[in-house]
Amino acid sequence: MDKVESSIRIIILGSGFGAIEALEKLQKKFKKNDRIDIKIISKNNFFLFSPMLPEVFSGMIEPRHIITPVRSFCDKDEQFYNGHIHAIDFGKK
């Protein structure tokens, strides 16, 4: 069987704090499990560390210091897709 037929697919929507935390917890839990297929889909291809925005506005730090590409959180087993989610069909999964 190939990976697609025998795997469990987990899709994370968004790239905020909750999404990145979920991704990191899933990575730890399933790091040696080839049957788990994790994908993250977000309209933004970056993670913004918003608690540091006041420092950016005041000029203490540069914007590039609070922005991280979402792909940098993905290991070789996870995939990131930059796109919009228009609907979710729970019946068809």
ROMARDO-657301 format. One record per residue (C-alpha): residue number from 1; x, y, z. Coordinates in nm, 4 decimals, padded with zeros to 6 digits. Example, Ala and Ser with C-alpha at 12.3 -4.5 7.8 and 13.67 -1.06 7.14 Angstrom:
2
<atom><i>1</i><xx>01.2300</xx><yy>-00.4500</yy><zz>00.7800</zz></atom>
<atom><i>2</i><xx>01.3670</xx><yy>-00.1060</yy><zz>00.7140</zz></atom>
This chain:
93
<atom><i>1</i><xx>00.0000</xx><yy>00.0000</yy><zz>00.0000</zz></atom>
<atom><i>2</i><xx>00.1231</xx><yy>00.3489</yy><zz>-00.0695</zz></atom>
<atom><i>3</i><xx>00.1202</xx><yy>00.6252</yy><zz>00.1904</zz></atom>
<atom><i>4</i><xx>-00.1952</xx><yy>00.7945</yy><zz>00.0589</zz></atom>
<atom><i>5</i><xx>-00.4128</xx><yy>00.4831</yy><zz>00.0869</zz></atom>
<atom><i>6</i><xx>-00.2987</xx><yy>00.3781</yy><zz>00.4322</zz></atom>
<atom><i>7</i><xx>-00.2464</xx><yy>00.7168</yy><zz>00.5969</zz></atom>
<atom><i>8</i><xx>-00.4490</xx><yy>00.9277</yy><zz>00.8334</zz></atom>
<atom><i>9</i><xx>-00.4736</xx><yy>01.2819</yy><zz>00.7010</zz></atom>
<atom><i>10</i><xx>-00.4781</xx><yy>01.5741</yy><zz>00.9442</zz></atom>
<atom><i>11</i><xx>-00.5443</xx><yy>01.9184</yy><zz>00.7982</zz></atom>
<atom><i>12</i><xx>-00.4762</xx><yy>02.2335</yy><zz>00.9993</zz></atom>
<atom><i>13</i><xx>-00.6522</xx><yy>02.5482</yy><zz>00.8801</zz></atom>
<atom><i>14</i><xx>-00.4831</xx><yy>02.8834</yy><zz>00.9405</zz></atom>
<atom><i>15</i><xx>-00.1367</xx><yy>02.9898</yy><zz>01.0512</zz></atom>
<atom><i>16</i><xx>-00.1966</xx><yy>03.1653</yy><zz>01.3828</zz></atom>
<atom><i>17</i><xx>-00.0884</xx><yy>03.0714</yy><zz>01.7322</zz></atom>
<atom><i>18</i><xx>-00.3389</xx><yy>02.7850</yy><zz>01.7586</zz></atom>
<atom><i>19</i><xx>-00.2422</xx><yy>02.6354</yy><zz>01.4242</zz></atom>
<atom><i>20</i><xx>00.1313</xx><yy>02.6459</yy><zz>01.4909</zz></atom>
<atom><i>21</i><xx>00.0829</xx><yy>02.5039</yy><zz>01.8423</zz></atom>
<atom><i>22</i><xx>-00.1333</xx><yy>02.2221</yy><zz>01.7019</zz></atom>
<atom><i>23</i><xx>00.1293</xx><yy>02.1489</yy><zz>01.4361</zz></atom>
<atom><i>24</i><xx>00.4106</xx><yy>02.1323</yy><zz>01.6922</zz></atom>
<atom><i>25</i><xx>00.2126</xx><yy>01.9031</yy><zz>01.9256</zz></atom>
<atom><i>26</i><xx>00.1196</xx><yy>01.6720</yy><zz>01.6372</zz></atom>
<atom><i>27</i><xx>00.4828</xx><yy>01.6639</yy><zz>01.5239</zz></atom>
<atom><i>28</i><xx>00.5942</xx><yy>01.5534</yy><zz>01.8698</zz></atom>
<atom><i>29</i><xx>00.3204</xx><yy>01.2936</yy><zz>01.9045</zz></atom>
<atom><i>30</i><xx>00.3540</xx><yy>01.1386</yy><zz>01.5577</zz></atom>
<atom><i>31</i><xx>00.7171</xx><yy>01.2087</yy><zz>01.4658</zz></atom>
<atom><i>32</i><xx>00.7968</xx><yy>00.8465</yy><zz>01.3874</zz></atom>
<atom><i>33</i><xx>00.4610</xx><yy>00.7491</yy><zz>01.2392</zz></atom>
<atom><i>34</i><xx>00.4649</xx><yy>00.7331</yy><zz>00.8585</zz></atom>
<atom><i>35</i><xx>00.0892</xx><yy>00.6766</yy><zz>00.8500</zz></atom>
<atom><i>36</i><xx>00.0112</xx><yy>01.0321</yy><zz>00.9654</zz></atom>
<atom><i>37</i><xx>-00.0145</xx><yy>01.2890</yy><zz>00.6837</zz></atom>
<atom><i>38</i><xx>-00.0232</xx><yy>01.6465</yy><zz>00.8189</zz></atom>
<atom><i>39</i><xx>-00.1064</xx><yy>01.9427</yy><zz>00.5977</zz></atom>
<atom><i>40</i><xx>-00.1435</xx><yy>02.3079</yy><zz>00.6944</zz></atom>
<atom><i>41</i><xx>-00.3458</xx><yy>02.5431</yy><zz>00.4749</zz></atom>
<atom><i>42</i><xx>-00.3512</xx><yy>02.9199</yy><zz>00.5220</zz></atom>
<atom><i>43</i><xx>-00.4096</xx><yy>03.2358</yy><zz>00.3224</zz></atom>
<atom><i>44</i><xx>-00.0949</xx><yy>03.3743</yy><zz>00.4865</zz></atom>
<atom><i>45</i><xx>00.2384</xx><yy>03.2082</yy><zz>00.4182</zz></atom>
<atom><i>46</i><xx>00.3835</xx><yy>03.3568</yy><zz>00.7350</zz></atom>
<atom><i>47</i><xx>00.3351</xx><yy>03.3472</yy><zz>01.1116</zz></atom>
<atom><i>48</i><xx>00.3136</xx><yy>03.6916</yy><zz>01.2707</zz></atom>
<atom><i>49</i><xx>00.4239</xx><yy>03.7155</yy><zz>01.6331</zz></atom>
<atom><i>50</i><xx>00.1705</xx><yy>03.9881</yy><zz>01.7136</zz></atom>
<atom><i>51</i><xx>00.2718</xx><yy>04.0490</yy><zz>02.0798</zz></atom>
<atom><i>52</i><xx>00.5813</xx><yy>04.2233</yy><zz>01.9429</zz></atom>
<atom><i>53</i><xx>00.3889</xx><yy>04.4676</yy><zz>01.7170</zz></atom>
<atom><i>54</i><xx>00.4256</xx><yy>04.7617</yy><zz>01.9604</zz></atom>
<atom><i>55</i><xx>00.8046</xx><yy>04.7268</yy><zz>01.9390</zz></atom>
<atom><i>56</i><xx>00.7828</xx><yy>04.7373</yy><zz>01.5587</zz></atom>
<atom><i>57</i><xx>00.5612</xx><yy>05.0468</yy><zz>01.5643</zz></atom>
<atom><i>58</i><xx>00.7956</xx><yy>05.2242</yy><zz>01.8034</zz></atom>
<atom><i>59</i><xx>01.0961</xx><yy>05.1418</yy><zz>01.5855</zz></atom>
<atom><i>60</i><xx>01.2724</xx><yy>04.9267</yy><zz>01.8459</zz></atom>
<atom><i>61</i><xx>01.2797</xx><yy>04.6221</yy><zz>01.6152</zz></atom>
<atom><i>62</i><xx>01.2291</xx><yy>04.5607</yy><zz>01.2436</zz></atom>
<atom><i>63</i><xx>00.9158</xx><yy>04.3866</yy><zz>01.1089</zz></atom>
<atom><i>64</i><xx>01.1260</xx><yy>04.0985</yy><zz>00.9748</zz></atom>
<atom><i>65</i><xx>01.2045</xx><yy>03.9980</yy><zz>01.3333</zz></atom>
<atom><i>66</i><xx>00.8418</xx><yy>03.9098</yy><zz>01.4129</zz></atom>
<atom><i>67</i><xx>00.7524</xx><yy>03.7325</yy><zz>01.0864</zz></atom>
<atom><i>68</i><xx>00.8402</xx><yy>03.3659</yy><zz>01.0275</zz></atom>
<atom><i>69</i><xx>00.7546</xx><yy>03.1624</yy><zz>00.7156</zz></atom>
<atom><i>70</i><xx>00.5028</xx><yy>02.8885</yy><zz>00.7986</zz></atom>
<atom><i>71</i><xx>00.7118</xx><yy>02.6394</yy><zz>00.6000</zz></atom>
<atom><i>72</i><xx>00.9898</xx><yy>02.6792</yy><zz>00.8568</zz></atom>
<atom><i>73</i><xx>00.7647</xx><yy>02.5077</yy><zz>01.1151</zz></atom>
<atom><i>74</i><xx>00.7086</xx><yy>02.2087</yy><zz>00.8844</zz></atom>
<atom><i>75</i><xx>00.9345</xx><yy>01.9065</yy><zz>00.8970</zz></atom>
<atom><i>76</i><xx>00.9977</xx><yy>01.7035</yy><zz>00.5841</zz></atom>
<atom><i>77</i><xx>00.6767</xx><yy>01.5064</yy><zz>00.6480</zz></atom>
<atom><i>78</i><xx>00.4364</xx><yy>01.8010</yy><zz>00.6718</zz></atom>
<atom><i>79</i><xx>00.3219</xx><yy>02.0140</yy><zz>00.3810</zz></atom>
<atom><i>80</i><xx>00.2129</xx><yy>02.3776</yy><zz>00.3692</zz></atom>
<atom><i>81</i><xx>-00.0368</xx><yy>02.5059</yy><zz>00.1133</zz></atom>
<atom><i>82</i><xx>-00.0919</xx><yy>02.8773</yy><zz>00.0607</zz></atom>
<atom><i>83</i><xx>-00.4602</xx><yy>02.9199</yy><zz>-00.0224</zz></atom>
<atom><i>84</i><xx>-00.8120</xx><yy>03.0055</yy><zz>00.0856</zz></atom>
<atom><i>85</i><xx>-01.0674</xx><yy>02.7662</yy><zz>00.2313</zz></atom>
<atom><i>86</i><xx>-01.4105</xx><yy>02.8314</yy><zz>00.0829</zz></atom>
<atom><i>87</i><xx>-01.6047</xx><yy>02.5425</yy><zz>00.2368</zz></atom>
<atom><i>88</i><xx>-01.5598</xx><yy>02.2299</yy><zz>00.4450</zz></atom>
<atom><i>89</i><xx>-01.7509</xx><yy>01.9117</yy><zz>00.3577</zz></atom>
<atom><i>90</i><xx>-01.7482</xx><yy>01.7141</yy><zz>00.6823</zz></atom>
<atom><i>91</i><xx>-01.9533</xx><yy>01.4337</yy><zz>00.5271</zz></atom>
<atom><i>92</i><xx>-01.6889</xx><yy>01.3589</yy><zz>00.2643</zz></atom>
<atom><i>93</i><xx>-01.4001</xx><yy>01.4453</yy><zz>00.4974</zz></atom>
